[in-house]
Amino acid sequence: MMKKNIEHGHQAEDILQRLSIDPKRNYLRDWIYGGIDGAVTTFAIVSGVKGAHLATSVILILGLANVIADGFSMAAANYLGTRSEREEYDYYERYERQQVKRIPTGEAEEVRQIYSKKGFSGEALEKTVELITADEDLWVQTMMQEEYGLSPILRSPWQSAWATFLSFMLCGLCPLIPFVLGFSNPFFWSTVLVGVVFLGVGAMKSLVSIEPMYKSALLTLAVGSVAAALAYGVGALLHMMGAAV
C-alpha cells in the first residue's frame, strides 16, 4: 500500500520552523462528504425516475429539490455537529480553569498521576508537575488533552457547513446538467458525468487517507454505482408494478 510522504528534516532549524507553524484546520473531509452524498443522492433520483419511465420535468424538479433541500440539511447538520464539538471543549475548559483555581492541589495530583502512568518517576516526575502547574494555560491544556482526550485544534462550524453545502451543490447538480441542456440521450451523459464526479471525489479522498489515488477513486465509483443501480432497479420495479395494476 502506498503511503503519504511524511518525511521531514531533523536539524534544529528544521524542527523549529516546523513546530512554529500552527496546525491547519482541514475542511477537505467536509468537501468529500458533501460531494459524494450530493452526487449519489441526485443521481439516485435521476436513475429512479428514469427507471420508472417518468418525464424529464420530474427528474429536474426532484433533482433540484434534492440539491437545495438535502444540501442545506447536510450543511446544517454539519454546522450543529461541529459547533457541539466547540461547545464541549469550551465547557470542559471552563470547568478545568475553575478546578485549577479552587482545588490546585488535587489538580496537580491528577497531573502527577497522568505522567506517572507515562513512566515518569522521582525527581523527573516532580519537576514535570512543577513546570506544567506553573503555567495555568499549559496546565489546563494538559488536562484537556490527557484527561478528556480533547484536541485544541477546533474547526469553524460555518466553514464546515459552507464546505459541505457548496460541495453538495456542485457535485449534486452535475447529473442534472445533460437534462437541463437538452442533450440527446441525457441519461447516458448524466451517467458519464457522475462517473467522472465519483472518480474525482474519490481521488480527492486519497489526500486524507493512505490509499492510492486510483484505489480510492475506483472505490468511490463502485459505491456510487451500486447506489445508482439500486435506485434504478426500484424505479423500474415500481414502473412494472404500476403497469401491472
N, C-alpha and C positions, 0 to 999 in steps of 0.2 A: 504494500500500500504506500502510495506517495505521501510524504509528509511535508508540512509547511517549512519553509526556511526560517528558522528562528535563531540562527547563529548570530552572535554579536561579539564585539571586542571586549577584552578583559583588562586593557590598560586602564590606569587610574582615571585618565581624562575621558576615556570612552564610557566608563561606568558613571562618572559624574554627570556627563552630558545626558546619558540615557535616563538616569534617575531624576534629573531636574525637570523632565518633561511630564506634565500631568497626564494621567491615563485618559484616553479619549472615550467619550460616550459613543457607543456604537449603535446606530439605528438601522443597520443593514438587515437584521433579522425581522424588523418591522416591515421593511420593503419586501422581503422574501415572503413573509407570512401573508401580507395583503395581496401581493402579486399572484401567488399560487391560488389562493382562495378566490380572487376575482376572476381569473381565467377559468378555473374549474367550474365554479357555480354558473357563470354566464354561459359557458359552452355547454354545460349540462342542460340548461334551459333550451338553448338552441337545438341540441340533439333531441331532447324530449319532445319539443314542439314539432321538429322535423319528422321524428318517428311517428308522431300522431297525425301527420299529414295536415297540419293546420296552416293557416295563411301566414305569409311573411309579416304582415302587420302584427300578428300575435307575437312573433319572435321579437320584433322591435319593441313592442310595448312591455312584454315581460322582461326582456333583456335589460332595457333601460331602467325599469323599475327596480330590478335586482341590483344593478350597478350603483344606483343612488341610495336606495334604502339599506341594502346589505353593507355597502361600503361605509355608510355613516354608522351603522350599528357596530361594525367591527372597530371602527376608529373610536367610537365612544367607549366600547368595552376595553380597548387597549389603554385609553386615557384613564379610565377609572382604575384599571389594574395597576398601571404604572404609578398613579397618584397614591394608591393604597400602600405601595412599597415605600414611598417617601414619607407618608404619614406614619407608617410603622417605625421607620428609622428615627424620625423626629420624636415620636413618643418615647422610645427607649432611651434616646439621647437625653431628653429632659429628665427622665427618671434617674439615669445614672449620674447626672450632674447633681441632682438633689441628694442622692445617696453618698456621693463623694463629700459633699458639704456636711451632711448630717451624721454619717457614720464612716468617717475616714479610716478608722482602724479596721473595721470589718471589710471595707472595700480593698484596703491594702492586703488583707489576708487572702482575699479572693485572687488578687494578682500573684501573691506568693504561691498559692496552690496551683494556679494555672501554669506558672513557669517551673514549678517543682515537677509537674507531670511531663514537662518537656525535657527533663533531665538536669535542670539547674539545681544546685545544692550549695550549702555552706555560704562562704563569703560571696561567691558569684551570684547566688540567688538573692541574697540580701541587697547587694549592690544594684542588681537589676530592678528589684522592687523600689529601691530608693530613687533610682533615676526616673522610672515611669511615674511614680506618685509625686514627683517634684513638679511635674507639668500637668495641670488639670486637663488640658485638651488631649494630650497624649494618653493620659490615664483613662479618660472617657472613651477615646477611640479604641484603646486596647480592650476595654471591657465590651465595647460594641462588637468587635470582631471575634474576640475569644469566648465571650460568654453567650452571645446571641447569634454569632455567625453572620452578622450583617456587614455588607460592604459599604464603604463611604462613597463609592462611585455610583451616584444616582442619576438616572436618566430623566429627561424632561418629559412629563406627561403629554404636553402639547406637541412636542416634536415627534414623539412616538405615535400619537394619534394622526398627525398630518402625514407621516411617512406611510402608515397603513392605508389611510384613505386615498392618497394620491396613487399609490402603487395599485390598489384595488381598482380604482377608476381607469388607469392607463391600461392595465392588463385585461380588465373586465370588458372594456369597450372593443378590444381587438376582434373578438369573434363576431361582433355586430357590423364591422366595417364593410364586408362584402355585401351585406343586405342593404345597408344604408346607401352605398354607392351603386347599387343595382347591377352587380356583376352577374354574368351568365354562370349558372351553377354555383350560386353563392355558398351553399353548404360545403362544397368541396374546398373552396378558397378559405372559408372560415376554419375548416379543419386544418388546412395547411398553416394558416396564420397562427392559430392557437398552438399548433405543434411547435412552431418557432418560439412562441412565448414560453412554453414549458421548458424548452431546451435552454433559452436564455436565462430564465429564472433559476433553473437547476444549475447552470454554470455559475451564476452569481452566488448560489448557496454554497458552492465549494470554497468560496472565500472565507467562510466562517466554519469550515469543517476540514477534516484531514482527508476527505475523499478526493480522488482525482476529479478534475472538472468533467471529463467525459462520462464518468460513472454517475456523478451527481445529476448531470443533465439528462441522461437516459432514464435514471430512476424517477425523476420528476415527470418526464414524458410518459413513462409507464403508468404512474399513479393517475395522472390527468386523463390518460386514455381509458383506463378502467372506469373512472367516474363518468366519462362521456358515454362509453359503451352501455353502462348500466342505465343512464338516463334515456338513451336512445331506445334501449330494449323496453323500458317501462312505457315510453310513449307509443311504441309500436304495438305493445300488448294492449294498451288502453284503446288504441285505434281499432284493433281487431275485435275487442270486446264490444265496442260501440257499433261496429259494422254488424256483428252477430245479433245484437239486440234490434 
